[in-house]
């Protein structure tokens, strides 16, 4: 077993043609064969990379191999987005009458998938508090096929006890699918805890530069093949250029995540002491109610934190308006620090009742730290938090 940085750089060795140090972009959609026998072979190969790009492409194979090695999985595949990844998993593994257990605190798109799209096709669901392992046990039914887990969760940074939930699900014959986007394989490896599939929005930390939309699924060859069989029907195909960009981003993932982790921890510590802030949600803080679990199942605490402002929405607006370095933008995991007001962002994809059930308040701001100098980032946020204090005092008058 090699180290993570070595895997990120060499995980696709043997898949790069010729002597190219940087893999070439294979832009071709279709590939020729020299004989009927060869054509039959490439047309029927599972996840092949020399038949038709919707079925696979050399750039796809390279990215999938690297992420699978980083996650400790047997194999993987890529899709056009993170939602393409989780939606394809669901369509591949679920049928009408099946049941899904999903966390209450999770990415809004995952909530919309389970409570909206899947329910239209006869798949029922139960939402649970991920911090309560017994809630998973109570939610599992005879027809439960999937348990969808995201840890740390978006945007509340709550944790799921992976080992305990995997044991419960497997005892009931259900599969565990983990969104590892926030943690990345640098900080957490769900496969080691027994997860069946791991997926990522590669748009985030894996790509790392806000210039590519992609998704990745890794797991056993048998399960990934089932997902692939659905992927070639739904057509959430990643373009070769995007696959190449994703791979280029992954090469530096361990280096970037080290800085993301350091910046998030420093910022969380600084903001926790600021009078404008009611609460900082970050697994790396001893004040986090699941800090012990984070220390047990994570090797780093990630580059995302959430901040509850005492002045509510007015405080959140004042903080966002006062930032100089951070960009107010959706997504996360970029080299640039990105901030967003989750309640506003998800209002269009999650219905009001479901949004209220998530526990996301009006004063919550999600911060995805970039790789800027730590001192500059902390100074920027503290200055902006001073303006949030003014908003709090104004509201109190």
ABEGO torsion letter per residue (X at the ends): XBBAAAAAAAAABGABBEABABBBBBABABBBBABAAAAAAAAABBGBAAABAAAEBAAAAAAAAAAAAAAGBABBBBBABAAAAAAAAAAAABBBGBBBBBBABBBAAAAAAAABAAAAAGBBBBBBBAABAAAAAAABBAABABBBBBOBBOAAGBBBBAAAAAAAAAAAGBBBBBBAAAAEAAABBAAAAGBABBBBBAABAAAGAGABBBBBBBEBAAAAAAAAAAAAAAGBBBBAAAAAAAAAAAAAAAAAAAAAAAAAAAAAAAAAABAABABBBBAABAABAAAAAAAAABABAEABBBBBBAAEAAAAAAAAAABAABBBBBEBGBABBBBBBAAAAAAAABBAAAAAAAGBBAABBBBBBBABBAAAAAAAAAAAAAAAAAAAAAAAX
